[in-house]
Amino acid sequence: MVASNPSFLSRYLLRPLWRVLWRALLVWLIVTAVVTVALRYVDPPFWSWMVWRGITTPEGYPERYRHQWVDLDAIPLYMQLAVVAAEDQRFPLHGGVDFKELEQAIRDAIAGKSLRGASTLTQQTAKNLFLWPGRDWTRKGLELPLALLLEQVWGKQRTLEVYLNIVEFGPGVYGVGAASEYWFGKPVQRLSRNEAARLAAILPNPWVYSAQPPSRHVRQRTDWVLRQMQQLGPDWIVNIE
């Protein structure tokens, strides 16, 4: 039959489909690049992670989210350091993607181990801003060019500022400003070092971990974050650009 002919399928189905997908990808890349440049100067009013949560509405998700933007220079240095110490200690050194950690993650996957993190703060910012929840390879693959783009267009300070303002610290609690008020009833400027470390300690799973009252695991992780902060020192992020 004609319909089963490979050349027929290639000409009338596969090639048009490929052209549509290629053009859609090109449009997405252009739009993403334009938005990225704009967000270098304009604080994002919403981001994909928030939109995704609103659409899927997981069980236990509040009807209204909490968020308040705080400029980077108004966020205590130890709050910034706590997040870097907890999530990406090589943040000042890599170019958006930590290829050493990425190579190890790929080796682990080839060896049959579960897909693990290895995401930098820049990659996490790209994920929260443009992508969707999950740990599939498609999303991980898209993180890489987006992280490299953010690094080139934004630089470290803007990346850290956006990350600290859009990352989720609890169901519907976005950014350190809202997290400080939600967990401790005070503005982020009044957080203690221990409280800052505690907020950073719950980031791996803020839907499970509580900053107040902290579980035994959160207390132990908080102590670890404080030790890492002491070892890195404030100069580790003071001069990032």
N, C-alpha and C positions, 0 to 999 in steps of 0.2 A: 504494500500500500504506500501511497505517496507520503502520507503523514508520518510513516515510520522511517522514511529516508533520512539519513544523518545530515545530508546537505540541506534538505528542506527544513529540518529542525534548527540547524545552525543559522540559516539565512533568515527565517521568518520568526523565530522564537528567541534563540540564544543571543544573537547579535543585537536585536532591538532591546532585549532585557539588559544586556551588558551596557549598552549606551545609556539607558535610563539610570541604571545604578551608578555609572561613572559620572554622569551629569549631576545626579543628586549628591554624590560625594563631593564633587567640585563646589557646588553651591553651599553645602554645609561647611566646607573648609573656608570659603570666602566669608561667609556670614560669621563664623567663629573668629576669624582673624580680625574682622571689623569690630565685633563686640569686645574682643580682648583689648584692642587699642583703646576703645572708648572707656572700658573699665579701669584703664590705667589712671584715669582722672575722675571718673564718676563711680561712686559707691553702688554696688549692685542692689537694686530694690527687691530682687528675688533671685533664686538660683534653682537649678534642676533638682537638687536633693529635696528642697522644701516643696517644690511642685509635685515631685513624685510621692512624697509622704502625703500630701493633700489629696492626690488622686487615688492612691491605694488605701489610704487611711487604715493603718494597722490597728489591731485591737489595743486599746489603752492609749491611743493617741488623743491628745486634748483637742477640743473644738477650735481653740485659738492658740496660735503659736506665740512664743515670747522672743523678742529680739530688740536690741538697741545698738546702734553703731557706736563704736568707740575708736577714735583715731589712735594710731600706733603710739604716738608720743604721750598719750594719756593712759596707756596700759603699762602698769609697773614692769620694770625690766625683769624682775624675778618671775612674773607671770609668763612673759615671753620665753625666758630661759627654761622654765618648767616644761613648757610644751615642746621645745626643741629637745630637751634632755629626755623626755618621755617618748617622743615620736620619731625624731630624726636628728641624731647627734652630729651627723655629717652635713647638716643643712648649709653651713657657710662654705663648704668645700666643693660640693657637686654642682653640676650645671643644670639641675632640675631633675635629673634621673641619676640614681646611684647605680652605675653599671656593675660595680663589684657585687652589691647585694642582689641585683637582678640576675646576674650570672649564677649565683648560688641558688636562688629560687628556681631557676630553670633546671639546674642539676637535680635539685630535690624532686621536682615534678617528673623528670625523666626516670628517676629512681623509684617512682611510684608513691612518693610522699604526697600529702595533701598540698594544695595550692596555698602558699603562705604569703605574707605581706610583701615586704621589700619596697613598699611605696614610700617615697619621700613626702615631705610636707607639700612640695610643689605638685606632686602627682595627686595627693589627697585634695588639694585645692581645686585642681582641674576636675577631679571626679565630682566633688560637691557642687561645683559651679556649672558643669556642662553635661555630666553623665548620669548614671543611674546606680542604685544599690546593687550589690552582688559581687561575686568574686570570679566571674567567668573570664576566659582569655580574651574575648572580644573587647570587653570593657578595659581590661588591663592593657590591651594593645593600643586602644585609643588614648589612654592616659599618657603614653610616652610622647607622641608628638605634641600633645596639648601642654604637657609639662615643659617641654623644651621651648615652646612658643611663649608661655608665661614667663619663663626665665629670661628670655631675650627682650620681651616687651615691657615687663613689669620690674624685674630685678627682685632682690631678696626682700627688701623692706616692704614693698607693696604686696608681695606674695604672702609674707607673714601676717601683715595687717588684714588682708582679706580672709586668710585661713582662720585667724583668731575671731573673726566676726561672723563667719558662716558655719563653722563646725558645730555639730550637735552635741550638747552636753547633757542631754536628757530628752525624753519625748517632747518634741515641740519647743525645746529650749536651744536657741541658736546664738552662738557667740559668747565671749567672756563677759560682756556687759550684762546680758540677761542671765547667764549662769551664776554670776556672783550674787545678783539679787535673788534668784530663785533658791539657790542652795544655802546662802549665808545671810540673806537679808541686808546686804550692804553693797555700795558701788564697788566696782573693780579696783578703784584707786585705794580702797581701804583694806584690801585683802592682805592677810599675813602670808609669809612665805609658805607656811604649812598648808594654808587653805589653797594657795595657788598650786602647790604640788598635788594637793588632793583633787583639784579639778583636772589637772593633767593626768592623774592616775586613772580616772574613770573613762578616758577617751577611747580605749579599745572597745568598750561596749557600754555606752552610757544608758542603754535601755535596761541593762542588768545591774550595773554597779551604781551605788549611791554615794555621793560626796558627803551627805549629812542625813542621818548618821552613817559613818563609814563601816563597812564590814571588815572582818579581819584581813581579808585579801586586799581591800583598798588601803587599809592602814599599812600593810606590808609593802605594797607597791608605792605608796606615798613616801615611805622611808627610803626606798630605792631611788625614787625620783630626786629626793633631797640630796642623797649622796652623789648622784650624777651631776646635779646642779653645782655642788661644791667642787667636784673634780673639774668640770668644764670652766667654771668661773664666769662672771658677767661679761668679761672682755670677749667671750666667744661669739657674742652676737652684737656687741656694741657697734662695730665698724662695718657690718654688712651693708651692702648697697643694693 
